[in-house]
């Protein structure tokens, strides 16, 4: 045992004053203390839960923004998400889809067809418990490069990870890997279109394009995430036809290509603005379309206020890999009142309608559980 300098001082004095004829100091009794041992490392997590929701679109000059506007002219969207926040917060990882760029604080704000929305929506998403957002959509460049950069800066300030768009080429190649209850999870995202807006010259990396069925860019991003240590990789695909419950052939082909990769474990779909089915494909899951999450469409004749929260439990198998062991869907409704909008668990009529759509591709027979909360 190494002694400190202070512990040696009494021993030196004892030797100097000893009357022992040979001058030998008395022997100390042997130490009986047990050697210290480092604590055992914690066992690796065996499971985690992930939730994901649909399109976040802030339409302007309607109940959604009227209800969120404060007396001082600022905006607070927290009440919109308050009824579903407990579902989001309960998960180990919660993923949203921010479809539109944000404007500068104070505006000007724009809605359809070229969005620049209140940055307060990002604060509300973070406050509701989201951890990350996919940002690749057909509206990613609605506010140009400045809007794209501003959106990612706003997400960073709120502590939300993001994938699908980038401020620099280096960032475009940097994998997005987030923590889910101790498990590193990768997030990749791509969009089939930019509504005809060309990528800026020299900045072709700004948005991850995935013109279905071509998802090569997303597959490359998934491989980078896996190489960076992600034990699970989630792919968010923004595609293909609006207001259609059934996925298109190109959409299905894109999903099959993603799930065929050893680097992708789950696909989340966006853009249709209506709910689409869940399906198990070779042991892995896709939610083809999660519908809207925060929106107030003027387009009528379609169930654009129907929504769904996807919830998946991943469990580590004997081979060390995580797979989905529980797939659940929680039907939601966007409740548009006279001067406010809230997202809440679905009423019985909406619940039945959403449940019917979710099962159009055999999801329930494969194990999908449609649950009220």
VOLUM-518837 format. One record per residue (C-alpha): x, y, z; residue number from 0; residue in three letters. Coordinates in nm, 2 decimals. Example, Ala and Ser with C-alpha at 12.3 -4.5 7.8 and 13.67 -1.06 7.14 Angstrom:
<node <1.23, -0.45, 0.78>, 0, ALA>
<node <1.37, -0.11, 0.71>, 1, SER>
This chain:
<node <0.00, 0.00, 0.00>, 0, UNK>
<node <0.14, 0.34, -0.10>, 1, UNK>
<node <0.15, 0.58, 0.20>, 2, UNK>
<node <0.11, 0.95, 0.18>, 3, UNK>
<node <0.39, 1.18, 0.30>, 4, UNK>
<node <0.18, 1.28, 0.60>, 5, UNK>
<node <0.15, 0.91, 0.71>, 6, UNK>
<node <0.52, 0.87, 0.71>, 7, UNK>
<node <0.60, 1.15, 0.96>, 8, UNK>
<node <0.50, 0.96, 1.28>, 9, UNK>
<node <0.70, 0.66, 1.17>, 10, UNK>
<node <1.02, 0.86, 1.12>, 11, UNK>
<node <0.99, 1.02, 1.46>, 12, UNK>
<node <0.94, 0.67, 1.62>, 13, UNK>
<node <1.26, 0.54, 1.46>, 14, UNK>
<node <1.46, 0.84, 1.58>, 15, UNK>
<node <1.36, 0.80, 1.94>, 16, UNK>
<node <1.38, 0.42, 1.96>, 17, UNK>
<node <1.59, 0.25, 2.24>, 18, UNK>
<node <1.60, -0.08, 2.05>, 19, UNK>
<node <1.97, -0.20, 2.05>, 20, UNK>
<node <1.96, -0.27, 1.68>, 21, UNK>
<node <1.77, 0.04, 1.60>, 22, UNK>
<node <1.50, -0.15, 1.41>, 23, UNK>
<node <1.15, 0.00, 1.42>, 24, UNK>
<node <0.87, -0.21, 1.55>, 25, UNK>
<node <0.68, -0.39, 1.27>, 26, UNK>
<node <0.33, -0.27, 1.18>, 27, UNK>
<node <0.06, -0.53, 1.19>, 28, UNK>
<node <-0.03, -0.66, 0.84>, 29, UNK>
<node <-0.32, -0.48, 0.67>, 30, UNK>
<node <-0.65, -0.66, 0.68>, 31, UNK>
<node <-0.84, -0.43, 0.45>, 32, UNK>
<node <-0.96, -0.59, 0.13>, 33, UNK>
<node <-0.83, -0.45, -0.20>, 34, UNK>
<node <-1.06, -0.20, -0.37>, 35, UNK>
<node <-1.25, -0.32, -0.67>, 36, UNK>
<node <-1.41, -0.11, -0.95>, 37, UNK>
<node <-1.78, -0.13, -0.98>, 38, UNK>
<node <-1.91, -0.36, -1.25>, 39, UNK>
<node <-2.02, -0.18, -1.57>, 40, UNK>
<node <-2.39, -0.15, -1.61>, 41, UNK>
<node <-2.56, -0.42, -1.82>, 42, UNK>
<node <-2.64, -0.30, -2.18>, 43, UNK>
<node <-3.00, -0.20, -2.23>, 44, UNK>
<node <-3.22, -0.49, -2.35>, 45, UNK>
<node <-3.51, -0.29, -2.49>, 46, UNK>
<node <-3.63, 0.06, -2.57>, 47, UNK>
<node <-3.94, 0.23, -2.71>, 48, UNK>
<node <-3.97, 0.46, -3.00>, 49, UNK>
<node <-4.26, 0.68, -3.11>, 50, UNK>
<node <-4.31, 0.87, -3.43>, 51, UNK>
<node <-4.58, 1.11, -3.56>, 52, UNK>
<node <-4.68, 1.27, -3.89>, 53, UNK>
<node <-4.64, 1.59, -4.08>, 54, UNK>
<node <-4.60, 1.92, -3.89>, 55, UNK>
<node <-4.74, 2.19, -4.12>, 56, UNK>
<node <-4.82, 2.53, -3.98>, 57, UNK>
<node <-5.09, 2.67, -4.21>, 58, UNK>
<node <-5.13, 3.05, -4.16>, 59, UNK>
<node <-5.42, 3.27, -4.08>, 60, UNK>
<node <-5.65, 2.99, -3.95>, 61, UNK>
<node <-5.75, 2.86, -3.62>, 62, UNK>
<node <-5.41, 2.69, -3.57>, 63, UNK>
<node <-5.22, 3.02, -3.57>, 64, UNK>
<node <-5.50, 3.23, -3.43>, 65, UNK>
<node <-5.52, 3.01, -3.12>, 66, UNK>
<node <-5.15, 3.01, -3.07>, 67, UNK>
<node <-5.10, 3.38, -3.10>, 68, UNK>
<node <-5.03, 3.55, -2.77>, 69, UNK>
<node <-5.14, 3.91, -2.66>, 70, UNK>
<node <-4.79, 4.04, -2.73>, 71, UNK>
<node <-4.79, 3.90, -3.08>, 72, UNK>
<node <-4.57, 3.60, -3.02>, 73, UNK>
<node <-4.68, 3.24, -3.06>, 74, UNK>
<node <-4.71, 2.94, -2.83>, 75, UNK>
<node <-4.81, 2.61, -2.98>, 76, UNK>
<node <-4.77, 2.41, -2.66>, 77, UNK>
<node <-5.14, 2.38, -2.60>, 78, UNK>
<node <-5.18, 2.22, -2.95>, 79, UNK>
<node <-4.97, 1.92, -2.84>, 80, UNK>
<node <-5.06, 1.91, -2.47>, 81, UNK>
<node <-5.31, 1.62, -2.50>, 82, UNK>
<node <-5.06, 1.39, -2.67>, 83, UNK>
<node <-4.74, 1.51, -2.49>, 84, UNK>
<node <-4.77, 1.23, -2.23>, 85, UNK>
<node <-4.75, 0.97, -2.51>, 86, UNK>
<node <-4.45, 1.14, -2.66>, 87, UNK>
<node <-4.27, 1.19, -2.33>, 88, UNK>
<node <-4.31, 0.83, -2.22>, 89, UNK>
<node <-4.10, 0.70, -2.50>, 90, UNK>
<node <-3.72, 0.65, -2.49>, 91, UNK>
<node <-3.70, 0.82, -2.83>, 92, UNK>
<node <-3.96, 1.04, -3.00>, 93, UNK>
<node <-3.93, 1.15, -3.37>, 94, UNK>
<node <-4.13, 1.42, -3.54>, 95, UNK>
<node <-4.14, 1.53, -3.90>, 96, UNK>
<node <-4.09, 1.90, -3.95>, 97, UNK>
<node <-4.21, 1.95, -4.30>, 98, UNK>
<node <-4.16, 2.33, -4.34>, 99, UNK>
<node <-3.88, 2.58, -4.28>, 100, UNK>
<node <-3.91, 2.84, -4.01>, 101, UNK>
<node <-3.91, 3.22, -4.07>, 102, UNK>
<node <-3.72, 3.47, -3.86>, 103, UNK>
<node <-3.87, 3.55, -3.52>, 104, UNK>
<node <-4.14, 3.80, -3.59>, 105, UNK>
<node <-4.20, 3.69, -3.94>, 106, UNK>
<node <-4.31, 3.75, -4.20>, 107, UNK>
<node <-4.48, 3.41, -4.20>, 108, UNK>
<node <-4.62, 3.23, -4.50>, 109, UNK>
<node <-4.83, 2.92, -4.55>, 110, UNK>
<node <-4.92, 2.71, -4.85>, 111, UNK>
<node <-4.78, 2.67, -5.11>, 112, UNK>
<node <-4.44, 2.81, -5.00>, 113, UNK>
<node <-4.40, 2.79, -4.62>, 114, UNK>
<node <-4.20, 3.00, -4.37>, 115, UNK>
<node <-4.35, 2.94, -4.03>, 116, UNK>
<node <-4.33, 3.04, -3.67>, 117, UNK>
<node <-4.01, 2.91, -3.50>, 118, UNK>
<node <-4.22, 2.87, -3.19>, 119, UNK>
<node <-4.34, 2.54, -3.33>, 120, UNK>
<node <-3.99, 2.40, -3.27>, 121, UNK>
<node <-4.01, 2.51, -2.90>, 122, UNK>
<node <-4.34, 2.33, -2.87>, 123, UNK>
<node <-4.21, 2.01, -3.02>, 124, UNK>
<node <-3.92, 2.01, -2.78>, 125, UNK>
<node <-4.15, 2.09, -2.49>, 126, UNK>
<node <-4.38, 1.80, -2.58>, 127, UNK>
<node <-4.09, 1.56, -2.55>, 128, UNK>
<node <-3.96, 1.51, -2.90>, 129, UNK>
<node <-3.59, 1.42, -2.93>, 130, UNK>
<node <-3.53, 1.45, -3.31>, 131, UNK>
<node <-3.70, 1.56, -3.63>, 132, UNK>
<node <-3.67, 1.45, -3.99>, 133, UNK>
<node <-3.65, 1.76, -4.21>, 134, UNK>
<node <-3.63, 1.64, -4.57>, 135, UNK>
<node <-3.96, 1.72, -4.75>, 136, UNK>
<node <-4.09, 1.88, -5.07>, 137, UNK>
<node <-4.10, 2.21, -4.88>, 138, UNK>
<node <-3.74, 2.20, -4.75>, 139, UNK>
<node <-3.63, 2.48, -4.98>, 140, UNK>
<node <-3.95, 2.70, -4.96>, 141, UNK>
<node <-3.75, 2.97, -4.78>, 142, UNK>
<node <-3.43, 2.91, -4.97>, 143, UNK>
<node <-3.09, 2.82, -4.83>, 144, UNK>
<node <-3.14, 3.08, -4.55>, 145, UNK>
<node <-3.46, 2.92, -4.44>, 146, UNK>
<node <-3.30, 2.57, -4.44>, 147, UNK>
<node <-3.00, 2.70, -4.23>, 148, UNK>
<node <-3.23, 2.89, -3.99>, 149, UNK>
<node <-3.45, 2.58, -3.94>, 150, UNK>
<node <-3.15, 2.37, -3.84>, 151, UNK>
<node <-3.02, 2.64, -3.62>, 152, UNK>
<node <-3.36, 2.66, -3.44>, 153, UNK>
<node <-3.37, 2.29, -3.39>, 154, UNK>
<node <-3.02, 2.29, -3.25>, 155, UNK>
<node <-3.11, 2.57, -3.01>, 156, UNK>
<node <-3.41, 2.36, -2.89>, 157, UNK>
<node <-3.20, 2.05, -2.84>, 158, UNK>
<node <-3.36, 1.86, -3.12>, 159, UNK>
<node <-3.15, 1.64, -3.34>, 160, UNK>
<node <-3.23, 1.64, -3.71>, 161, UNK>
<node <-3.16, 1.45, -4.03>, 162, UNK>
<node <-3.24, 1.50, -4.40>, 163, UNK>
<node <-3.11, 1.85, -4.46>, 164, UNK>
<node <-2.77, 2.01, -4.40>, 165, UNK>
<node <-2.59, 2.34, -4.37>, 166, UNK>
<node <-2.25, 2.22, -4.49>, 167, UNK>
<node <-2.12, 1.93, -4.70>, 168, UNK>
<node <-1.95, 1.79, -4.39>, 169, UNK>
<node <-2.27, 1.80, -4.20>, 170, UNK>
<node <-2.44, 1.62, -4.48>, 171, UNK>
<node <-2.20, 1.33, -4.44>, 172, UNK>
<node <-2.21, 1.33, -4.06>, 173, UNK>
<node <-2.45, 1.06, -3.93>, 174, UNK>
<node <-2.73, 1.16, -3.70>, 175, UNK>
<node <-2.72, 0.92, -3.40>, 176, UNK>
<node <-2.93, 0.98, -3.09>, 177, UNK>
<node <-2.97, 0.81, -2.76>, 178, UNK>
<node <-3.27, 0.59, -2.69>, 179, UNK>
<node <-3.25, 0.47, -2.33>, 180, UNK>
<node <-2.89, 0.40, -2.37>, 181, UNK>
<node <-2.91, 0.25, -2.72>, 182, UNK>
<node <-2.76, 0.45, -3.01>, 183, UNK>
<node <-3.02, 0.50, -3.28>, 184, UNK>
<node <-2.94, 0.64, -3.63>, 185, UNK>
<node <-3.19, 0.86, -3.82>, 186, UNK>
<node <-3.18, 0.91, -4.19>, 187, UNK>
<node <-3.43, 1.10, -4.41>, 188, UNK>
<node <-3.50, 1.17, -4.77>, 189, UNK>
<node <-3.76, 1.33, -4.99>, 190, UNK>
<node <-3.89, 1.24, -5.34>, 191, UNK>
<node <-3.93, 1.60, -5.45>, 192, UNK>
<node <-3.86, 1.97, -5.39>, 193, UNK>
<node <-4.17, 2.09, -5.58>, 194, UNK>
<node <-3.95, 2.18, -5.87>, 195, UNK>
<node <-3.71, 2.40, -5.68>, 196, UNK>
<node <-3.36, 2.32, -5.79>, 197, UNK>
<node <-3.09, 2.25, -5.54>, 198, UNK>
<node <-2.85, 2.54, -5.53>, 199, UNK>
<node <-2.54, 2.50, -5.74>, 200, UNK>
<node <-2.26, 2.37, -5.53>, 201, UNK>
<node <-2.50, 2.28, -5.25>, 202, UNK>
<node <-2.65, 1.97, -5.40>, 203, UNK>
<node <-2.59, 1.80, -5.06>, 204, UNK>
<node <-2.84, 2.04, -4.89>, 205, UNK>
<node <-3.13, 1.80, -4.90>, 206, UNK>
<node <-3.13, 1.43, -4.91>, 207, UNK>
<node <-3.32, 1.34, -5.23>, 208, UNK>
<node <-3.49, 1.00, -5.26>, 209, UNK>
<node <-3.68, 1.01, -5.59>, 210, UNK>
<node <-3.87, 0.68, -5.52>, 211, UNK>
<node <-3.79, 0.41, -5.59>, 212, UNK>
<node <-3.43, 0.53, -5.59>, 213, UNK>
<node <-3.32, 0.55, -5.22>, 214, UNK>
<node <-2.95, 0.50, -5.28>, 215, UNK>
<node <-2.86, 0.82, -5.09>, 216, UNK>
<node <-3.06, 0.71, -4.79>, 217, UNK>
<node <-2.90, 0.37, -4.79>, 218, UNK>
<node <-2.55, 0.53, -4.80>, 219, UNK>
<node <-2.66, 0.75, -4.50>, 220, UNK>
<node <-2.78, 0.44, -4.31>, 221, UNK>
<node <-2.45, 0.27, -4.37>, 222, UNK>
<node <-2.27, 0.57, -4.23>, 223, UNK>
<node <-2.49, 0.57, -3.92>, 224, UNK>
<node <-2.43, 0.20, -3.86>, 225, UNK>
<node <-2.06, 0.25, -3.90>, 226, UNK>
<node <-2.08, 0.53, -3.64>, 227, UNK>
<node <-2.22, 0.29, -3.39>, 228, UNK>
<node <-2.59, 0.30, -3.43>, 229, UNK>
<node <-2.75, -0.03, -3.32>, 230, UNK>
<node <-3.08, 0.06, -3.49>, 231, UNK>
<node <-3.13, 0.28, -3.79>, 232, UNK>
<node <-3.47, 0.45, -3.87>, 233, UNK>
<node <-3.54, 0.58, -4.22>, 234, UNK>
<node <-3.79, 0.86, -4.27>, 235, UNK>
<node <-3.92, 0.87, -4.63>, 236, UNK>
<node <-4.12, 1.17, -4.76>, 237, UNK>
<node <-4.31, 1.03, -5.06>, 238, UNK>
<node <-4.53, 1.00, -5.29>, 239, UNK>
<node <-4.90, 1.09, -5.36>, 240, UNK>
<node <-5.11, 1.31, -5.14>, 241, UNK>
<node <-5.46, 1.22, -5.00>, 242, UNK>
<node <-5.42, 0.86, -5.09>, 243, UNK>
<node <-5.45, 0.59, -4.83>, 244, UNK>
<node <-5.27, 0.32, -5.03>, 245, UNK>
<node <-4.90, 0.35, -5.10>, 246, UNK>
<node <-4.80, 0.38, -5.46>, 247, UNK>
<node <-4.59, 0.11, -5.64>, 248, UNK>
<node <-4.29, 0.34, -5.63>, 249, UNK>
<node <-4.34, 0.40, -5.26>, 250, UNK>
<node <-4.36, 0.02, -5.19>, 251, UNK>
<node <-4.05, -0.04, -5.40>, 252, UNK>
<node <-3.86, 0.23, -5.21>, 253, UNK>
<node <-3.96, 0.08, -4.87>, 254, UNK>
<node <-3.87, -0.27, -4.98>, 255, UNK>
<node <-3.53, -0.14, -5.09>, 256, UNK>
<node <-3.47, 0.03, -4.76>, 257, UNK>
<node <-3.58, -0.27, -4.55>, 258, UNK>
<node <-3.37, -0.51, -4.76>, 259, UNK>
<node <-3.06, -0.33, -4.64>, 260, UNK>
<node <-2.89, -0.47, -4.33>, 261, UNK>
<node <-2.85, -0.11, -4.22>, 262, UNK>
<node <-3.22, -0.01, -4.20>, 263, UNK>
<node <-3.45, -0.15, -3.93>, 264, UNK>
<node <-3.77, 0.06, -3.96>, 265, UNK>
<node <-3.93, 0.30, -4.21>, 266, UNK>
<node <-4.15, 0.59, -4.13>, 267, UNK>
<node <-4.36, 0.75, -4.41>, 268, UNK>
<node <-4.48, 1.10, -4.46>, 269, UNK>
<node <-4.64, 1.34, -4.72>, 270, UNK>
<node <-4.98, 1.18, -4.80>, 271, UNK>
<node <-5.15, 1.40, -4.53>, 272, UNK>
<node <-5.38, 1.10, -4.46>, 273, UNK>
<node <-5.31, 0.78, -4.27>, 274, UNK>
<node <-5.16, 0.49, -4.46>, 275, UNK>
<node <-5.12, 0.12, -4.36>, 276, UNK>
<node <-4.85, -0.04, -4.14>, 277, UNK>
<node <-4.69, -0.35, -4.28>, 278, UNK>
<node <-4.44, -0.61, -4.17>, 279, UNK>
<node <-4.19, -0.70, -4.44>, 280, UNK>
<node <-3.95, -0.99, -4.37>, 281, UNK>
<node <-3.96, -0.93, -4.00>, 282, UNK>
<node <-3.93, -0.55, -4.02>, 283, UNK>
<node <-4.19, -0.28, -4.01>, 284, UNK>
<node <-4.30, 0.02, -4.21>, 285, UNK>
<node <-4.56, 0.28, -4.14>, 286, UNK>
<node <-4.63, 0.40, -4.49>, 287, UNK>
<node <-4.79, 0.72, -4.38>, 288, UNK>
<node <-4.85, 0.87, -4.04>, 289, UNK>
<node <-5.09, 1.14, -4.17>, 290, UNK>
<node <-5.07, 1.50, -4.05>, 291, UNK>
<node <-4.97, 1.57, -3.69>, 292, UNK>
<node <-5.01, 1.95, -3.66>, 293, UNK>
<node <-5.19, 2.09, -3.96>, 294, UNK>
<node <-5.51, 2.27, -4.08>, 295, UNK>
<node <-5.57, 2.19, -4.44>, 296, UNK>
<node <-5.80, 2.40, -4.65>, 297, UNK>
<node <-5.83, 2.10, -4.89>, 298, UNK>
<node <-6.16, 1.93, -4.80>, 299, UNK>
<node <-6.30, 1.59, -4.89>, 300, UNK>
<node <-6.02, 1.39, -4.74>, 301, UNK>
<node <-5.96, 1.28, -4.38>, 302, UNK>
<node <-5.66, 1.52, -4.33>, 303, UNK>
<node <-5.75, 1.55, -3.96>, 304, UNK>
<node <-5.70, 1.18, -3.90>, 305, UNK>
<node <-5.36, 1.10, -3.76>, 306, UNK>
<node <-5.16, 0.82, -3.59>, 307, UNK>
<node <-4.88, 0.78, -3.34>, 308, UNK>
<node <-4.65, 0.49, -3.42>, 309, UNK>
<node <-4.49, 0.31, -3.12>, 310, UNK>
<node <-4.24, 0.04, -3.15>, 311, UNK>
<node <-4.06, -0.16, -2.88>, 312, UNK>
<node <-3.71, -0.29, -2.99>, 313, UNK>
<node <-3.56, -0.58, -2.79>, 314, UNK>
<node <-3.21, -0.72, -2.81>, 315, UNK>
<node <-3.21, -1.08, -2.94>, 316, UNK>
<node <-2.97, -1.36, -2.86>, 317, UNK>
<node <-2.75, -1.25, -3.15>, 318, UNK>
<node <-2.71, -0.90, -3.00>, 319, UNK>
<node <-2.92, -0.72, -3.26>, 320, UNK>
<node <-3.24, -0.52, -3.18>, 321, UNK>
<node <-3.56, -0.61, -3.36>, 322, UNK>
<node <-3.92, -0.49, -3.32>, 323, UNK>
<node <-4.10, -0.71, -3.07>, 324, UNK>
<node <-4.41, -0.49, -3.03>, 325, UNK>
<node <-4.57, -0.27, -3.30>, 326, UNK>
<node <-4.84, -0.04, -3.19>, 327, UNK>
<node <-5.05, 0.24, -3.35>, 328, UNK>
<node <-5.24, 0.50, -3.15>, 329, UNK>
<node <-5.51, 0.67, -3.36>, 330, UNK>
<node <-5.52, 1.05, -3.31>, 331, UNK>
<node <-5.74, 1.33, -3.43>, 332, UNK>
<node <-5.66, 1.69, -3.51>, 333, UNK>
<node <-5.94, 1.88, -3.34>, 334, UNK>
<node <-6.01, 2.21, -3.53>, 335, UNK>
<node <-6.22, 2.44, -3.31>, 336, UNK>
<node <-6.34, 2.78, -3.38>, 337, UNK>
<node <-6.03, 2.95, -3.27>, 338, UNK>
<node <-5.79, 2.67, -3.18>, 339, UNK>
<node <-5.64, 2.34, -3.28>, 340, UNK>
<node <-5.54, 2.05, -3.06>, 341, UNK>
<node <-5.41, 1.70, -3.13>, 342, UNK>
<node <-5.57, 1.44, -2.91>, 343, UNK>
<node <-5.65, 1.07, -2.89>, 344, UNK>
<node <-5.91, 0.98, -3.14>, 345, UNK>
<node <-6.29, 0.96, -3.07>, 346, UNK>
<node <-6.45, 0.62, -3.14>, 347, UNK>
<node <-6.56, 0.71, -3.50>, 348, UNK>
<node <-6.21, 0.84, -3.60>, 349, UNK>
<node <-6.05, 0.55, -3.41>, 350, UNK>
<node <-6.24, 0.29, -3.62>, 351, UNK>
<node <-6.17, 0.47, -3.95>, 352, UNK>
<node <-5.80, 0.49, -3.88>, 353, UNK>
<node <-5.78, 0.13, -3.76>, 354, UNK>
<node <-5.94, 0.01, -4.08>, 355, UNK>
<node <-5.68, 0.19, -4.29>, 356, UNK>
<node <-5.39, 0.08, -4.08>, 357, UNK>
<node <-5.48, -0.29, -4.15>, 358, UNK>
<node <-5.51, -0.26, -4.52>, 359, UNK>
<node <-5.18, -0.45, -4.58>, 360, UNK>
<node <-5.22, -0.72, -4.31>, 361, UNK>
<node <-5.06, -0.53, -4.02>, 362, UNK>
<node <-5.29, -0.67, -3.75>, 363, UNK>
<node <-5.24, -1.03, -3.86>, 364, UNK>
<node <-4.86, -0.97, -3.85>, 365, UNK>
<node <-4.89, -0.84, -3.49>, 366, UNK>
<node <-4.98, -0.47, -3.51>, 367, UNK>
<node <-5.17, -0.36, -3.20>, 368, UNK>
<node <-5.41, -0.07, -3.25>, 369, UNK>
<node <-5.45, 0.09, -2.91>, 370, UNK>
<node <-5.63, 0.39, -2.76>, 371, UNK>
<node <-5.32, 0.54, -2.58>, 372, UNK>
